Amino acid sequence: LRATRESDIIVVAVPANETSDVIREIIPALRKNTLLFDLSAIKAPVVQALRLAEKHGADVASLHPMFGPRASGVKGRTIIIVQAGRNRAGTTMVRKLFKGADIVVTDARTHDKRMALCLALPHFINMAFAGILTRGARLARLRKFAGRTFTLQLLLSQVIASEPDTTADIQTMNRSARETLRDLQREIQTLVKTVERGNRSELIARYRRIRTLMSADPQFKVSGKAYEEACKAVLAITRP
């Protein structure tokens, strides 16, 4: 607690399942107007602890940097700020600390619901993909047959698999993730039944509807080019 008493800015950067406990532990040592923020990927439980810290006199906010530790600086990178306190002092101070970043301000409920789609869903899909591939340790043989899509998907699943604790917290601590996974289950069941019936026309119609909906995204027009560039970069690194 000594470091807490002597600090003007405190960053809680511990596993998500420990963040709330650490915040509560240091509250007695907080000085008035100390800036306190966390970097957790799940916000609902953390915000409750931060509000207790605010009552003790701290200025609080809750951050979620949408990039990893290998990033070279924050310029142009997205940082989500969850408005944790009753006042905006913490949010204002954090904005000044991370000038140049693409700041998105939201509330805990909205953050967690969107992270269910942006984090929990792709993590889950990639771990399921990896789970199937690693049955019988067939990766070395599969690579001989691998195309670009497989190579990119495998890369994603390997990166996610390298952080088991973080991946587990993203799935289990975010309550909104459960609803998203139920939606995924229903989607898979519908697709499986269509495939089992051999209904090609239904699949095509379904994929066309999805393409039409996705084309509303302004970045849809450049997705093909982005895919080609990503493939070139990955193959340049991974080829023997």
C-alpha positions as CSV (number, residue, x, y, z in Angstrom):
1,L,0.0,0.0,0.0
2,R,3.0,2.3,0.3
3,A,3.2,2.8,-3.5
4,T,-0.5,3.8,-3.4
5,R,0.0,6.4,-0.7
6,E,2.9,8.0,-2.7
7,S,1.3,8.0,-6.2
8,D,-0.7,10.6,-8.0
9,I,-1.6,8.1,-10.8
10,I,-2.4,4.5,-10.2
11,V,-3.0,2.0,-13.0
12,V,-4.4,-1.4,-12.0
13,A,-3.1,-3.8,-14.7
14,V,-3.8,-7.3,-13.3
15,P,-5.9,-10.2,-14.6
16,A,-9.6,-9.3,-15.0
17,N,-10.7,-11.7,-12.2
18,E,-8.4,-9.9,-9.7
19,T,-9.0,-6.3,-10.7
20,S,-11.9,-5.5,-8.4
21,D,-10.2,-7.1,-5.4
22,V,-7.0,-5.1,-6.0
23,I,-9.0,-1.9,-6.2
24,R,-10.8,-2.6,-3.0
25,E,-7.6,-3.5,-1.3
26,I,-5.9,-0.2,-2.1
27,I,-8.8,2.1,-1.3
28,P,-7.8,2.8,2.3
29,A,-4.4,4.1,1.1
30,L,-5.7,6.4,-1.7
31,R,-5.1,10.1,-1.5
32,K,-7.7,12.6,-2.4
33,N,-7.8,13.4,-6.2
34,T,-5.4,10.5,-7.0
35,L,-6.2,9.3,-10.6
36,L,-7.1,5.6,-10.5
37,F,-7.9,3.5,-13.5
38,D,-7.8,-0.1,-14.6
39,L,-7.2,-1.9,-17.9
40,S,-9.7,-4.7,-17.6
41,A,-11.6,-6.1,-20.6
42,I,-14.8,-6.6,-18.5
43,K,-16.2,-3.6,-16.8
44,A,-19.4,-4.3,-14.9
45,P,-17.8,-5.6,-11.7
46,V,-14.9,-3.2,-11.9
47,V,-17.0,-0.1,-12.0
48,Q,-18.6,-1.0,-8.7
49,A,-15.2,-1.1,-7.1
50,L,-14.1,2.2,-8.7
51,R,-17.1,4.0,-7.4
52,L,-16.1,2.9,-3.9
53,A,-12.7,4.4,-4.6
54,E,-14.3,7.6,-5.8
55,K,-16.2,7.9,-2.5
56,H,-12.8,7.8,-0.8
57,G,-11.8,10.9,-2.8
58,A,-10.1,9.4,-5.9
59,D,-10.7,10.5,-9.5
60,V,-11.6,7.3,-11.4
61,A,-12.0,5.9,-14.9
62,S,-11.9,2.5,-16.5
63,L,-9.9,2.0,-19.6
64,H,-9.8,-0.8,-22.3
65,P,-7.0,-0.3,-24.8
66,M,-8.0,-2.1,-28.0
67,F,-4.4,-3.1,-28.8
68,G,-1.8,-5.4,-27.4
69,P,1.5,-4.8,-25.6
70,R,3.5,-4.9,-28.9
71,A,1.9,-1.7,-30.1
72,S,4.4,1.2,-30.5
73,G,2.6,4.0,-28.9
74,V,-1.1,5.1,-28.7
75,K,-1.3,7.5,-31.6
76,G,-4.3,6.6,-33.8
77,R,-5.1,3.5,-31.7
78,T,-8.5,3.0,-30.0
79,I,-8.8,3.4,-26.2
80,I,-12.3,2.8,-24.7
81,I,-13.0,4.9,-21.6
82,V,-15.8,3.7,-19.4
83,Q,-17.3,6.5,-17.3
84,A,-16.9,4.9,-13.9
85,G,-17.3,7.8,-11.5
86,R,-20.2,10.0,-10.7
87,N,-18.2,13.0,-12.0
88,R,-16.0,13.2,-15.2
89,A,-12.8,14.3,-13.6
90,G,-11.1,10.9,-14.1
91,T,-12.2,10.7,-17.7
92,T,-11.0,14.2,-18.4
93,M,-7.6,13.4,-16.9
94,V,-7.2,10.2,-18.8
95,R,-8.0,12.0,-22.1
96,K,-5.0,14.3,-21.4
97,L,-2.7,11.4,-20.6
98,F,-3.4,9.6,-23.9
99,K,-3.4,12.5,-26.4
100,G,-3.4,11.2,-30.0
101,A,-5.4,8.1,-29.2
102,D,-8.8,7.5,-30.8
103,I,-10.9,7.8,-27.6
104,V,-14.3,6.2,-27.3
105,V,-16.3,7.0,-24.2
106,T,-19.1,4.7,-23.1
107,D,-20.8,3.1,-20.0
108,A,-20.1,-0.3,-18.5
109,R,-23.2,-2.0,-19.8
110,T,-22.7,-0.9,-23.4
111,H,-19.0,-1.8,-23.2
112,D,-19.6,-5.3,-22.0
113,K,-22.4,-6.0,-24.5
114,R,-20.2,-4.9,-27.4
115,M,-17.2,-6.8,-26.1
116,A,-19.4,-9.9,-26.1
117,L,-19.4,-9.5,-29.9
118,C,-16.0,-8.0,-30.4
119,L,-14.0,-10.2,-28.1
120,A,-15.9,-13.1,-26.5
121,L,-17.4,-14.3,-29.8
122,P,-14.2,-14.4,-32.0
123,H,-12.3,-15.9,-29.0
124,F,-14.8,-18.6,-28.6
125,I,-15.0,-19.4,-32.4
126,N,-11.2,-19.5,-32.6
127,M,-10.8,-21.8,-29.6
128,A,-13.5,-24.1,-31.1
129,F,-11.6,-24.1,-34.4
130,A,-8.3,-24.8,-32.6
131,G,-9.9,-27.6,-30.5
132,I,-11.0,-29.4,-33.6
133,L,-7.6,-29.0,-35.3
134,T,-5.6,-30.3,-32.4
135,R,-7.4,-33.6,-32.1
136,G,-4.6,-36.0,-33.1
137,A,-2.0,-33.2,-33.5
138,R,-2.5,-32.9,-37.3
139,L,-1.3,-29.4,-37.7
140,A,2.0,-30.2,-39.4
141,R,0.2,-32.3,-42.0
142,L,-2.6,-29.8,-42.5
143,R,-0.2,-27.0,-43.3
144,K,0.8,-28.8,-46.4
145,F,-2.8,-28.4,-47.7
146,A,-3.4,-25.0,-46.2
147,G,-4.7,-22.1,-48.2
148,R,-4.7,-18.5,-47.1
149,T,-8.0,-18.5,-45.2
150,F,-6.9,-21.4,-43.1
151,T,-3.5,-19.9,-42.5
152,L,-5.0,-16.6,-41.2
153,Q,-7.6,-18.5,-39.1
154,L,-4.9,-20.7,-37.6
155,L,-2.8,-17.7,-36.8
156,L,-5.7,-16.0,-34.9
157,S,-6.4,-19.2,-32.9
158,Q,-2.7,-19.6,-31.9
159,V,-2.5,-16.0,-30.7
160,I,-5.7,-16.4,-28.6
161,A,-4.5,-19.8,-27.3
162,S,-1.3,-18.2,-26.0
163,E,-3.4,-16.3,-23.4
164,P,-5.6,-18.9,-21.7
165,D,-6.3,-16.9,-18.5
166,T,-7.4,-13.8,-20.4
167,T,-9.5,-15.8,-22.8
168,A,-11.2,-17.6,-19.9
169,D,-12.0,-14.3,-18.1
170,I,-13.4,-12.8,-21.3
171,Q,-15.8,-15.8,-21.6
172,T,-16.8,-16.3,-18.0
173,M,-16.9,-12.8,-16.5
174,N,-18.8,-11.0,-19.2
175,R,-22.5,-11.9,-18.6
176,S,-23.4,-10.5,-22.0
177,A,-21.2,-13.2,-23.6
178,R,-23.6,-15.9,-22.5
179,E,-26.4,-14.5,-24.6
180,T,-24.0,-14.1,-27.6
181,L,-22.9,-17.7,-27.3
182,R,-26.5,-18.8,-27.3
183,D,-27.1,-16.9,-30.5
184,L,-24.0,-18.6,-32.0
185,Q,-25.4,-22.0,-31.0
186,R,-28.7,-21.2,-32.7
187,E,-26.9,-20.0,-35.8
188,I,-24.7,-23.1,-36.0
189,Q,-27.7,-25.4,-35.5
190,T,-29.6,-23.7,-38.4
191,L,-26.6,-23.9,-40.7
192,V,-25.9,-27.6,-39.8
193,K,-29.5,-28.6,-40.6
194,T,-29.4,-26.7,-43.9
195,V,-26.1,-28.5,-44.8
196,E,-27.4,-31.9,-43.7
197,R,-30.4,-31.5,-46.0
198,G,-28.0,-30.6,-48.8
199,N,-30.1,-27.5,-49.5
200,R,-27.6,-25.5,-51.7
201,S,-30.2,-22.9,-52.7
202,E,-31.1,-22.1,-49.1
203,L,-27.4,-21.7,-48.2
204,I,-26.8,-19.4,-51.2
205,A,-29.8,-17.3,-50.3
206,R,-28.7,-17.1,-46.7
207,Y,-25.1,-16.1,-47.6
208,R,-26.5,-13.5,-50.0
209,R,-28.6,-11.9,-47.3
210,I,-25.6,-11.8,-45.0
211,R,-23.5,-10.2,-47.8
212,T,-26.2,-7.6,-48.4
213,L,-26.3,-6.7,-44.7
214,M,-22.6,-6.6,-44.3
215,S,-22.2,-4.4,-47.4
216,A,-23.8,-1.6,-45.4
217,D,-20.4,-1.3,-43.6
218,P,-18.3,1.4,-45.3
219,Q,-15.2,-0.9,-45.0
220,F,-16.9,-3.7,-46.9
221,K,-15.7,-2.3,-50.2
222,V,-12.1,-2.6,-49.2
223,S,-12.3,-5.9,-47.4
224,G,-11.0,-7.9,-50.4
225,K,-8.0,-5.7,-50.7
226,A,-7.4,-5.8,-46.9
227,Y,-7.6,-9.6,-47.0
228,E,-5.0,-9.8,-49.8
229,E,-2.6,-7.5,-48.0
230,A,-3.0,-9.4,-44.7
231,C,-2.3,-12.7,-46.5
232,K,0.8,-11.3,-48.1
233,A,2.1,-10.1,-44.7
234,V,1.4,-13.3,-42.9
235,L,2.8,-15.6,-45.7
236,A,6.0,-13.4,-45.9
237,I,6.6,-14.1,-42.2
238,T,5.5,-17.7,-41.9
239,R,6.9,-19.2,-45.1
240,P,10.1,-21.3,-44.4
